[in-house]
Structure formats: structure tokens, C-alpha cells
Amino acid sequence: MKDNILRFDAHFKEPEAIEKIRQSLSQPQYQQIPIKTAQEIEKLKISGSICANILDEILPFVAPGDTESIKYIIDSKLTR
């Protein structure tokens, strides 16, 4: 295991573990987390609900190796 990756069994009350967490979270990729507005969150909920409904509808048709019929079913559900 790399030294810069925290182990899940680390004791997080130890100062060294807390410092490792602080260092990890100070990296640029963790400093640019966008904050969503209430309207954006509502749109995400609606799109997530649409995706969940589509997945529920195609579940009976899912079979290993059969992607073409799934693509057709998804396309038909998205364009109605």
C-alpha cells in the first residue's frame, strides 16, 4: 500500500492520521467541489428519477451479451 493512501483501519483520533487526512483533502481535486443551487438540485432529482424509471422498465429485458435490444428499448423510451 502506498504511504499517501490512508488505511481504513487507521485510528482517526491520532494527530498523524488527522494530518494525513488534511494533506489529502488539500489537494486541488478536492478543493473544486461545486456547490449546487436549489434549482440545480431539483433538476438533478428529476433526471435521476427519469433514469431510475428507465432502468426499472428495461430490467426484465436485460440478458448477458444482448446489448442491441437494450439500446433499442432505451432509445424508444427516451424519444416518446
Secondary structure as UniProt FT lines:
FT   TURN            3..4
FT   TURN            8..9
FT   TURN            12..13
FT   HELIX           15..25
FT   HELIX           28..31
FT   HELIX           38..58
FT   HELIX           59..61
FT   TURN            64..65
FT   HELIX           68..78
//
